[in-house]
């Protein structure tokens, strides 16, 4: 019976555990059983990886893995557990970054699982994007949702790709933007996102005015001027700028708190869907990670159109 995959295997270290100075029988006589084995393995690990010693490493229970010739256990580094596999004779050691994953599916099963997950994401995204500012055809068979950060340079490249997509597929694509500010590295991304939400509360066109201005003029913005400069771009938008100013700039106002909550909710939903960096796109639920070129989106758009019953457009056009 399959066990579900929990995490991707990020790194594997293959280490021979046979350094004579640390595996002498006389040393083992000072301890017994499992404790002696653990001590020997730790000594060998510190021999191969000297920087491991200051982390106060320890090893938990070692037990059969269910795979002939291999045991499993946990190496504790700075209080953090890391799973490992070790041969029963201790000649090979694999330090893992995650629990084992199921790799038994055939191609058809993988494709079916991917389609199922994409459909689930599509339904989730439909529930959070309804009523949001959008570009393209509102009745399009393909919906592209982007989780993005106005200060992110890769997102500015993604912005250019989205422009190309909408130009090539004016009737086939509906585009919706979701906020995902990376506040630890982009200090004006969150206030920009809040300013954009405040604009969207009054006018979808005002939202897109700021959306475009942020990406097209990233070097002009900083944490100290983002609200004032955004207001300059909204001067001809027709919205109530005093109302917008309160929402975007007065952190004590209910409007600001509501906009901030909207940004947080969108980011949380992105994380729930598996987004960890920006930009992250979903094409009818299928994930596209990073600032990819138009050519990365075309096959997914064509596939989504066919799945929706749309007439396929030639990709060479």
Backbone torsions as a table, in degrees:
resi	resn	phi	psi	omega
1	UNK	NA	131.3	-175.0
2	UNK	-70.9	144.9	168.9
3	UNK	-104.5	135.7	-176.7
4	UNK	-66.4	146.2	175.7
5	UNK	-69.7	131.7	179.8
6	UNK	-96.3	-44.9	-177.0
7	UNK	-146.7	158.7	174.7
8	UNK	-73.7	148.6	173.3
9	UNK	-77.0	112.2	-174.4
10	UNK	-89.3	-33.0	-177.5
11	UNK	-155.6	144.5	175.1
12	UNK	-130.6	129.7	178.7
13	UNK	-115.6	120.8	179.4
14	UNK	-100.0	110.8	-174.1
15	UNK	-122.2	126.2	172.0
16	UNK	-74.0	128.2	-179.7
17	UNK	-102.9	69.4	-175.5
18	UNK	-141.6	28.8	178.1
19	UNK	-71.7	113.6	-171.9
20	UNK	-56.4	-35.3	-175.7
21	UNK	-65.5	-16.5	-175.5
22	UNK	-115.4	1.2	-174.3
23	UNK	-129.1	33.6	-178.0
24	UNK	-78.8	144.9	-178.3
25	UNK	-61.0	-34.8	-179.9
26	UNK	-61.9	-37.3	177.7
27	UNK	-65.1	-40.1	-177.7
28	UNK	-65.4	-26.3	-177.7
29	UNK	-67.2	-15.4	-179.8
30	UNK	-79.1	-14.3	177.7
31	UNK	-133.7	180.0	-178.7
32	UNK	-138.1	151.1	171.1
33	UNK	55.1	-133.9	-175.1
34	UNK	-61.0	-37.8	-177.6
35	UNK	-64.0	-38.6	177.3
36	UNK	-64.8	-40.4	179.5
37	UNK	-64.6	-44.3	179.3
38	UNK	-60.9	-44.0	-179.1
39	UNK	-62.9	-40.6	179.9
40	UNK	-66.0	-43.8	179.5
41	UNK	-62.1	-44.3	179.8
42	UNK	-62.0	-41.9	179.9
43	UNK	-62.4	-40.8	178.2
44	UNK	-66.7	-40.2	178.9
45	UNK	-62.1	-43.3	179.8
46	UNK	-68.3	-27.9	174.7
47	UNK	-66.6	-45.4	-178.9
48	UNK	-75.2	-32.2	-176.2
49	UNK	-128.5	83.7	-175.7
50	UNK	-57.6	-32.5	-178.6
51	UNK	-69.9	-5.0	178.8
52	UNK	-74.7	-31.8	-173.5
53	UNK	-55.3	-46.4	-178.0
54	UNK	-66.9	-9.2	-178.3
55	UNK	-85.7	2.3	-179.8
56	UNK	54.5	57.6	-176.1
57	UNK	-72.3	154.1	174.5
58	UNK	-149.1	165.6	-179.1
59	UNK	-124.0	132.3	176.0
60	UNK	-80.9	-158.2	-178.8
61	UNK	-64.1	135.5	172.4
62	UNK	-104.5	129.7	-175.3
63	UNK	-143.6	164.7	178.7
64	UNK	-60.0	140.2	-177.8
65	UNK	-89.1	-12.2	-173.3
66	UNK	91.3	-4.8	176.4
67	UNK	-109.7	126.0	-176.1
68	UNK	-55.6	128.9	177.6
69	UNK	86.6	-1.4	-177.4
70	UNK	-127.2	135.5	169.1
71	UNK	-107.3	165.7	178.3
72	UNK	-130.0	155.6	179.0
73	UNK	-166.1	-170.8	-178.9
74	UNK	-130.7	127.4	174.3
75	UNK	-97.5	125.0	-179.6
76	UNK	-97.9	118.9	-180.0
77	UNK	-122.2	117.2	-176.9
78	UNK	52.4	36.9	178.6
79	UNK	81.8	-2.4	-177.9
80	UNK	-103.6	128.2	-178.3
81	UNK	-78.5	137.9	174.5
82	UNK	-130.0	118.8	-179.4
83	UNK	-68.7	153.3	176.4
84	UNK	-145.7	162.0	170.1
85	UNK	-120.2	145.5	178.9
86	UNK	-144.2	140.1	177.0
87	UNK	-66.6	152.9	-175.7
88	UNK	-65.1	-21.3	176.2
89	UNK	-96.3	6.1	175.4
90	UNK	64.3	24.0	179.1
91	UNK	-89.8	-17.0	178.8
92	UNK	-137.9	141.1	-176.6
93	UNK	-137.1	128.4	177.8
94	UNK	-115.3	116.7	175.4
95	UNK	-90.1	121.3	-173.9
96	UNK	-105.4	159.2	177.0
97	UNK	-101.7	-1.6	-178.1
98	UNK	-160.3	175.3	172.1
99	UNK	-71.5	160.4	179.2
100	UNK	-59.9	151.2	178.2
101	UNK	-118.2	154.5	178.6
102	UNK	-77.7	120.9	177.8
103	UNK	-122.1	29.6	-174.8
104	UNK	-95.7	-8.0	-176.7
105	UNK	-67.8	144.5	172.7
106	UNK	-87.3	176.5	-174.4
107	UNK	-59.3	-41.5	-178.8
108	UNK	-64.5	-40.7	179.4
109	UNK	-66.4	-39.6	178.3
110	UNK	-62.5	-47.2	-179.7
111	UNK	-61.6	-39.8	179.3
112	UNK	-65.6	-40.8	179.4
113	UNK	-67.1	-40.6	177.8
114	UNK	-62.6	-42.4	179.4
115	UNK	-64.3	-39.5	179.3
116	UNK	-64.1	-45.5	-179.4
117	UNK	-66.1	-38.3	178.6
118	UNK	-62.9	-40.7	179.4
119	UNK	-66.1	-38.8	177.5
120	UNK	-64.7	-42.6	178.2
121	UNK	-65.8	-38.4	179.5
122	UNK	-60.0	-44.1	179.4
123	UNK	-65.6	-40.6	178.0
124	UNK	-62.6	-45.6	-178.7
125	UNK	-65.3	-36.0	178.8
126	UNK	-60.5	-35.7	-178.4
127	UNK	-71.7	-24.2	-177.4
128	UNK	-103.2	-10.9	-177.8
129	UNK	-103.3	-12.9	177.4
130	UNK	-59.5	130.6	179.4
131	UNK	84.5	-2.6	178.3
132	UNK	-81.2	154.6	173.2
133	UNK	-56.7	136.7	-178.5
134	UNK	-138.4	160.7	173.9
135	UNK	-125.2	155.4	-178.7
136	UNK	94.6	-159.1	-177.6
137	UNK	-87.2	118.0	-178.6
138	UNK	-62.0	-20.3	179.9
139	UNK	-105.4	19.0	-176.5
140	UNK	-65.7	149.2	178.1
141	UNK	-73.4	-16.1	-176.3
142	UNK	-118.9	126.9	175.0
143	UNK	-113.3	125.0	175.1
144	UNK	-107.9	122.5	177.5
145	UNK	-112.0	128.0	179.2
146	UNK	-114.2	130.3	169.4
147	UNK	-100.4	120.5	-166.7
148	UNK	-148.4	172.7	-173.2
149	UNK	-135.3	122.4	-173.7
150	UNK	-64.3	-22.8	-178.0
151	UNK	-93.7	-12.3	-174.8
152	UNK	-71.9	122.7	179.9
153	UNK	-64.9	-32.6	177.0
154	UNK	-68.3	-32.4	177.6
155	UNK	-68.8	-31.5	175.3
156	UNK	-64.3	-36.2	174.3
157	UNK	-68.2	-39.7	176.2
158	UNK	-61.6	-36.5	176.5
159	UNK	-58.2	-43.1	179.5
160	UNK	-64.8	-38.0	178.3
161	UNK	-66.4	-40.6	178.2
162	UNK	-61.0	-39.6	176.9
163	UNK	-59.5	-40.9	178.8
164	UNK	-66.5	-40.0	179.2
165	UNK	-61.9	-47.4	-177.6
166	UNK	-66.9	-30.0	176.8
167	UNK	-71.4	-39.7	-177.6
168	UNK	-78.5	-33.4	-175.6
169	UNK	-122.3	61.1	-174.5
170	UNK	-63.9	-28.0	-178.4
171	UNK	-102.7	-11.8	-171.1
172	UNK	-101.6	-15.1	-171.8
173	UNK	-125.0	136.5	170.7
174	UNK	-114.5	126.9	-175.7
175	UNK	-113.9	131.7	179.0
176	UNK	-129.4	134.8	-179.0
177	UNK	-102.4	135.7	175.3
178	UNK	-125.3	145.1	-174.1
179	UNK	-83.9	135.8	177.6
180	UNK	-148.5	63.1	-176.5
181	UNK	-70.2	130.3	178.1
182	UNK	-92.4	84.7	-168.0
183	UNK	-65.8	-26.2	-177.5
184	UNK	-69.7	-26.1	-178.5
185	UNK	-119.2	-12.6	-178.5
186	UNK	-127.2	89.1	-170.6
187	UNK	-67.1	-24.3	179.2
188	UNK	-101.2	4.2	-178.3
189	UNK	-66.3	-43.0	-178.6
190	UNK	-68.3	-49.1	176.9
191	UNK	-59.9	-31.9	176.3
192	UNK	-66.7	-41.9	178.7
193	UNK	-62.9	-42.6	178.2
194	UNK	-63.2	-42.8	178.2
195	UNK	-59.8	-38.5	-180.0
196	UNK	-69.7	-38.8	176.5
197	UNK	-62.7	-41.8	179.3
198	UNK	-63.5	-37.0	176.5
199	UNK	-67.6	-42.2	-179.4
200	UNK	-63.2	-30.0	178.7
201	UNK	-60.8	-26.4	-179.5
202	UNK	-102.3	-33.1	-173.2
203	UNK	-163.1	125.9	174.7
204	UNK	-58.5	-37.3	179.9
205	UNK	-63.6	-37.1	178.4
206	UNK	-66.2	-37.3	176.4
207	UNK	-59.6	-48.1	-177.0
208	UNK	-68.6	-28.3	174.3
209	UNK	-59.7	-46.8	179.2
210	UNK	-71.5	-40.6	177.5
211	UNK	-51.9	-50.6	-178.9
212	UNK	-68.4	-40.7	-177.6
213	UNK	-63.5	-42.5	180.0
214	UNK	-61.7	-45.8	-176.9
215	UNK	-74.1	-33.5	-177.4
216	UNK	-82.6	-15.4	-175.9
217	UNK	-133.3	39.2	-174.5
218	UNK	-54.8	-38.7	-176.2
219	UNK	-69.3	-15.8	-178.1
220	UNK	-85.1	-12.3	-175.2
221	UNK	-102.7	150.2	172.1
222	UNK	-150.8	169.8	-177.1
223	UNK	-58.3	-27.4	-177.7
224	UNK	-82.8	-22.0	-174.8
225	UNK	-118.6	2.6	-169.4
226	UNK	-59.9	-40.3	-178.6
227	UNK	-72.1	-46.1	-178.9
228	UNK	-63.5	-42.6	-179.2
229	UNK	-70.6	-36.7	175.6
230	UNK	-60.7	-38.1	179.1
231	UNK	-62.4	-35.8	177.4
232	UNK	-61.4	-41.3	-179.8
233	UNK	-70.1	-22.1	-179.7
234	UNK	-92.3	2.1	-173.3
235	UNK	-55.1	-35.9	-177.7
236	UNK	-105.2	17.7	-175.3
237	UNK	-80.3	-19.3	-179.3
238	UNK	85.3	1.3	179.4
239	UNK	-85.5	167.7	176.8
240	UNK	-76.6	102.2	-174.1
241	UNK	-70.5	-30.1	176.9
242	UNK	-66.1	-42.6	178.0
243	UNK	-64.0	-43.1	178.8
244	UNK	-63.4	-41.6	-179.1
245	UNK	-59.4	-42.7	178.5
246	UNK	-62.7	-44.0	-179.0
247	UNK	-65.7	-44.1	-173.7
248	UNK	-83.5	-28.1	-170.6
249	UNK	-117.2	-18.7	-177.4
250	UNK	-98.1	97.4	-174.5
251	UNK	-66.6	-14.4	178.2
252	UNK	-87.8	-10.1	-176.4
253	UNK	-78.0	151.0	177.2
254	UNK	-64.8	-33.6	179.8
255	UNK	-64.0	-43.0	178.0
256	UNK	-62.2	-46.0	-178.5
257	UNK	-62.0	-38.1	178.9
258	UNK	-67.0	-41.5	179.1
259	UNK	-66.2	-40.4	178.3
260	UNK	-62.5	-39.7	179.1
261	UNK	-65.9	-35.5	177.8
262	UNK	-63.5	-45.4	178.6
263	UNK	-60.8	-45.4	-179.2
264	UNK	-62.9	-40.3	-179.2
265	UNK	-66.2	-40.1	179.1
266	UNK	-66.3	-40.9	179.1
267	UNK	-65.6	-41.4	178.9
268	UNK	-62.6	-39.4	178.7
269	UNK	-66.2	-39.1	176.6
270	UNK	-60.9	-44.0	178.4
271	UNK	-62.6	-39.5	178.2
272	UNK	-62.1	-32.2	-179.7
273	UNK	-85.3	-2.8	176.4
274	UNK	104.7	5.4	178.3
275	UNK	-76.6	130.0	178.5
276	UNK	-125.9	-12.4	178.4
277	UNK	-148.1	176.5	-176.7
278	UNK	-124.5	151.0	-7.4
279	UNK	-80.1	155.5	173.3
280	UNK	-128.8	128.5	-175.6
281	UNK	-117.2	151.5	170.3
282	UNK	-127.7	123.0	178.2
283	UNK	-106.1	101.9	-171.7
284	UNK	46.9	42.1	175.3
285	UNK	94.0	-14.2	179.9
286	UNK	-87.2	130.5	-171.2
287	UNK	-82.6	135.3	172.3
288	UNK	-124.8	117.3	-173.3
289	UNK	-97.9	127.3	172.7
290	UNK	89.4	-179.1	-177.7
291	UNK	-82.4	85.2	-177.7
292	UNK	-93.1	154.1	177.5
293	UNK	-76.0	171.4	178.5
294	UNK	-53.4	-39.2	-176.2
295	UNK	-61.5	-23.5	178.2
296	UNK	-76.4	-24.3	-178.0
297	UNK	-91.2	-29.6	-173.5
298	UNK	-56.0	-48.2	179.8
299	UNK	-62.0	-37.0	179.8
300	UNK	-69.7	-37.2	177.8
301	UNK	-66.5	-44.7	178.9
302	UNK	-62.3	-43.0	178.8
303	UNK	-62.2	-43.1	-180.0
304	UNK	-65.4	-38.1	177.6
305	UNK	-63.3	-44.5	179.4
306	UNK	-64.1	-41.7	179.1
307	UNK	-64.3	-28.4	179.5
308	UNK	-89.0	-0.7	-179.7
309	UNK	87.0	10.4	-179.4
310	UNK	-78.7	160.5	176.5
311	UNK	-78.8	124.8	-176.4
312	UNK	-69.4	134.1	177.8
313	UNK	-95.8	137.1	-179.0
314	UNK	-60.0	131.4	-177.2
315	UNK	-76.5	-10.9	179.2
316	UNK	-89.6	-2.2	-179.0
317	UNK	-73.9	NA	NA
